[in-house]
Amino acid sequence: MSLPPGYGLRPATVQDAALIQSHRTAMFTEMGSDPAKLARVHELGVQWHRRMLASGRYSGLLAEAGGQVVAGVGLLWNDLPPNADTGCTVRAYLLNVYVEPAHRGQALARKLVQAALDECRSRGVEIVTLTASEAGRPTYERLGFTAMPEMKLRLGVEVGA
């Protein structure tokens, strides 16, 4: 997997936690989330990314251009029991796929996801899941992801209240 000319790829580090959270906030803002609510949980997100990067439960790949990070992808490594689909107990959850607006239209998201999937294969992971935005769905479908039924129940009080 290679990025377009002028772009480089590097692994995310703990020092990238705030940048990753900023991309995540931008992504959710573009998807229609309330910016005020996102601002209230920003520091919690930075702390989460720091903790997960440090523990190795989260890994990320960042694309740079001109010495600046312009796109990224993350993987959350989950330990789950085997099931009828796989005996593998490590599953990956793909998240934080974001390309800054000025760098869109160059297949960076697709290439970053492909690089993340290569990392999954290298670790023997057989199942990768994600939650797709409407904008991202076509990219994921072209890469072979299929829709699956998922349910969600929100418990408790509003986050950041």
C-alpha positions in Angstrom: 0.0 0.0 0.0 1.4 3.4 -1.0 0.1 6.8 -0.4 -0.1 9.4 -3.2 3.1 11.4 -3.9 3.9 13.9 -1.2 2.3 11.9 1.6 4.0 9.8 4.2 2.6 7.3 6.7 3.7 6.8 10.3 2.3 5.1 13.4 0.5 7.2 16.0 2.1 7.8 19.3 0.8 8.9 22.7 1.9 12.4 21.8 -0.7 12.3 19.0 -3.6 11.9 21.3 -4.9 15.5 21.1 -4.5 15.6 17.3 -6.4 12.3 17.0 -9.2 13.6 19.2 -9.3 16.9 17.2 -9.8 14.8 14.0 -12.5 12.8 15.8 -14.3 16.0 16.8 -14.1 17.3 13.3 -15.5 14.0 11.9 -18.5 14.0 14.3 -19.1 17.7 13.6 -19.3 17.0 9.9 -21.7 14.1 10.6 -24.0 16.6 12.4 -23.2 16.2 16.1 -23.6 19.2 18.4 -20.2 21.0 18.6 -21.0 22.1 22.2 -21.5 18.5 23.3 -18.3 17.5 21.5 -16.3 20.3 23.2 -17.5 19.1 26.6 -16.0 15.6 26.0 -12.9 16.7 24.1 -10.4 16.4 27.0 -12.0 13.0 28.0 -11.3 11.8 24.5 -7.7 13.1 24.6 -7.2 11.2 27.9 -8.8 8.0 26.4 -6.5 8.1 23.4 -3.4 8.6 25.5 -4.4 5.7 27.8 -5.3 3.4 25.0 -2.2 4.2 22.8 0.0 3.7 25.9 -1.5 0.4 26.7 -1.4 -0.9 23.1 -5.1 -1.5 23.0 -5.4 1.3 20.3 -3.0 1.8 17.5 -3.2 4.4 14.7 -1.7 5.3 11.4 -1.3 8.9 10.4 -0.7 10.4 7.0 1.5 13.4 6.8 2.0 16.0 4.1 4.5 18.9 4.4 5.3 17.7 7.9 1.7 18.0 9.1 -0.7 15.2 9.9 -3.6 15.5 7.5 -5.4 12.1 7.9 -5.6 9.1 10.2 -7.1 5.8 11.0 -7.3 3.9 14.3 -7.7 0.3 15.4 -9.1 -0.8 18.8 -7.9 -4.3 19.6 -10.6 -6.3 21.4 -10.3 -9.7 23.2 -13.5 -11.6 22.5 -14.4 -15.3 22.8 -14.3 -17.5 19.7 -17.6 -18.0 17.9 -19.0 -19.9 14.9 -17.3 -17.4 12.5 -13.8 -17.6 14.0 -11.6 -19.2 16.5 -9.5 -16.1 16.7 -10.0 -14.2 20.0 -8.6 -10.9 18.8 -11.0 -8.7 16.9 -10.3 -5.2 15.5 -12.7 -2.2 15.6 -11.8 0.3 13.0 -12.4 3.9 14.0 -11.2 7.5 13.6 -11.0 7.5 9.9 -10.6 11.1 9.0 -9.1 13.1 6.1 -8.8 16.9 6.4 -11.0 18.6 3.8 -8.0 20.1 1.8 -6.6 16.6 1.3 -9.8 14.7 0.2 -10.3 13.2 -3.2 -7.0 11.4 -3.3 -8.1 8.1 -1.9 -6.3 8.7 1.4 -9.1 7.2 3.5 -9.2 4.1 1.4 -5.4 3.7 1.5 -5.3 4.3 5.3 -8.0 1.7 5.8 -6.1 -0.8 3.6 -3.0 -0.2 5.6 -5.0 -0.8 8.8 -6.4 -4.0 7.3 -2.9 -5.1 6.5 -2.0 -4.6 10.1 -5.0 -6.7 11.1 -3.9 -9.5 8.8 -0.3 -9.4 10.1 -1.7 -9.9 13.6 -3.9 -12.8 12.5 -7.2 -10.9 13.0 -10.0 -12.5 11.1 -12.9 -10.1 11.9 -12.8 -6.3 11.6 -15.9 -4.2 12.5 -16.7 -0.5 12.2 -19.5 2.0 12.4 -19.8 3.8 9.1 -21.0 7.3 8.4 -23.1 7.8 5.2 -20.1 9.5 3.6 -17.7 6.6 4.5 -20.1 3.7 3.7 -19.2 3.5 -0.1 -15.5 3.3 0.7 -16.0 0.5 3.2 -18.3 -1.4 0.9 -15.7 -1.3 -1.9 -13.2 -2.8 0.5 -15.5 -5.7 1.3 -17.3 -4.6 4.5 -20.9 -5.7 4.7 -23.8 -4.2 6.8 -24.7 -6.2 9.9 -27.5 -5.7 12.4 -26.4 -3.9 15.5 -28.4 -2.6 18.4 -27.6 0.1 20.9 -29.1 1.1 24.2 -28.0 4.3 26.0 -28.0 4.1 29.8 -27.6 6.8 32.3 -27.1 10.5 32.1 -25.9 12.5 29.2 -22.1 12.5 28.7 -20.4 15.7 29.7 -23.4 17.0 31.6 
